[in-house]
Amino acid sequence: MAKYRNFSLSEFVESTTAKWRLIDNTPDFDAVEHLDELVGTILQPLRNAWGKPLTVTSGYRCPALNKAVGGVENSAHTTGYAADITTTGDLDEFIEFAELWMTSHGVKWDQSINESNKKGAHWWHIAIRGSGGKQRCQSFKLLKK
């Protein structure tokens, strides 16, 4: 993964669940290249435009880790094409900003999902490519209460 001002490979592979369950979450070369594309095309330029920190809460997940956290089988996380992000301030405002920024800059993506869980966690899932390299530019909400 190329060097970026605000992101490092370690934050995309860090996982408390992997540590607890002794899962090796080391990405292969292809996954690192995919993370590099995600950061270089979307996350670092978006961080520059937003002007506030973006925090990776989930990045690359090996298949065993993806299963352990309840991820869908064909998750873009397992290929390094997705990350879950939070930021300071209003996350809904950030997601609106991110989608407008990507559209206005001609950036293609597969899925932009405003997500939350029943425990109150709230994050932005961004996948630059889906299965088969798809870039459908889908945007939707999966808010669980």
C-alpha positions in Angstrom: 0.0 0.0 0.0 1.4 3.4 -1.0 2.1 5.9 1.8 -0.8 8.2 2.5 -0.8 11.2 4.8 -3.8 10.1 6.9 -4.0 6.3 6.5 -1.8 3.2 7.1 -2.3 -0.4 6.2 -2.3 -1.4 9.9 -5.6 0.4 10.6 -7.3 -1.6 7.8 -6.3 -5.0 9.2 -6.6 -4.3 13.0 -9.3 -6.3 14.6 -10.2 -7.0 18.2 -12.3 -10.0 17.1 -9.3 -11.4 15.1 -7.1 -11.1 18.2 -9.6 -12.7 20.5 -10.3 -15.6 18.2 -6.6 -16.0 17.1 -7.5 -15.3 13.4 -4.6 -14.3 11.1 -6.1 -11.3 9.3 -3.0 -10.7 7.1 -4.1 -9.5 3.6 -2.6 -11.0 0.5 -0.9 -8.9 -2.2 -4.1 -8.4 -4.1 -6.1 -7.2 -1.1 -3.3 -4.7 -0.3 -3.5 -3.4 -3.9 -7.3 -3.1 -3.5 -6.9 -1.2 -0.3 -4.5 1.1 -2.0 -7.0 1.8 -4.7 -9.7 2.5 -2.1 -7.5 4.9 -0.2 -6.0 6.6 -3.2 -9.2 7.0 -5.1 -11.7 7.8 -2.4 -10.5 7.9 1.3 -7.5 10.2 1.2 -8.9 12.7 -1.3 -12.2 12.7 0.6 -10.3 13.2 3.9 -8.5 16.2 2.3 -11.8 17.7 1.1 -13.7 17.0 4.4 -10.9 18.5 6.5 -11.6 16.3 9.5 -10.3 12.9 10.6 -11.8 9.7 9.2 -11.5 6.6 11.3 -11.4 3.1 9.9 -13.5 0.9 12.1 -13.4 -2.1 9.8 -11.2 -2.7 6.7 -9.9 -5.8 5.3 -11.4 -9.0 6.7 -10.1 -12.5 5.8 -12.9 -15.0 5.2 -12.6 -16.4 8.7 -12.9 -12.9 10.3 -15.7 -11.9 8.0 -17.6 -15.0 9.1 -16.8 -14.3 12.8 -18.2 -10.8 12.6 -21.3 -11.8 10.7 -20.4 -10.3 7.4 -22.1 -11.4 4.2 -20.3 -14.1 2.3 -19.4 -12.0 -0.7 -18.4 -8.9 1.3 -16.1 -6.5 -0.4 -14.2 -6.4 2.9 -12.8 -9.8 2.1 -11.1 -8.5 -1.1 -9.9 -5.2 0.4 -12.3 -3.2 -1.6 -14.3 -1.9 1.4 -14.0 -0.1 4.7 -16.3 1.1 7.4 -15.6 4.7 8.4 -16.6 7.1 11.2 -15.7 10.8 11.6 -16.1 13.6 14.1 -19.3 15.5 14.0 -22.5 14.5 12.3 -22.0 11.3 10.3 -25.1 11.8 8.2 -23.8 15.2 7.1 -20.4 13.5 6.3 -22.1 10.8 4.2 -24.1 13.3 2.2 -20.9 15.3 1.7 -19.0 12.1 0.6 -21.6 11.1 -1.9 -21.8 14.6 -3.4 -18.0 14.8 -3.5 -17.7 11.4 -5.2 -20.4 12.2 -7.8 -19.1 15.7 -8.5 -15.5 14.4 -9.0 -16.5 11.5 -11.2 -15.4 8.9 -8.7 -17.0 5.5 -9.3 -17.9 3.2 -6.3 -20.0 0.1 -5.7 -21.8 0.8 -2.5 -22.1 3.7 -0.1 -24.2 2.5 2.9 -25.2 4.6 5.9 -25.3 1.8 8.6 -26.0 1.4 12.2 -26.7 -1.5 14.6 -29.0 -2.1 17.5 -26.2 -1.3 20.0 -26.1 2.3 18.7 -22.9 2.1 16.6 -23.2 4.2 13.4 -20.8 4.1 10.4 -20.3 4.6 6.7 -19.6 1.5 4.6 -17.8 2.4 1.3 -16.9 -0.2 -1.2 -15.0 0.9 -4.3 -15.8 -2.4 -6.1 -18.1 -5.3 -5.5 -18.0 -8.9 -6.7 -16.7 -9.1 -10.2 -15.3 -5.6 -10.1 -18.8 -4.0 -10.1 -19.1 -0.2 -9.6 -22.9 0.2 -9.3 -22.8 3.6 -7.5 -25.5 2.4 -5.0 -26.4 4.5 -2.0 -28.7 3.4 0.7 -29.3 3.1 4.4 -29.3 0.1 6.7 -30.2 1.6 10.1 -31.2 -0.9 12.8 -33.0 0.2 15.9 
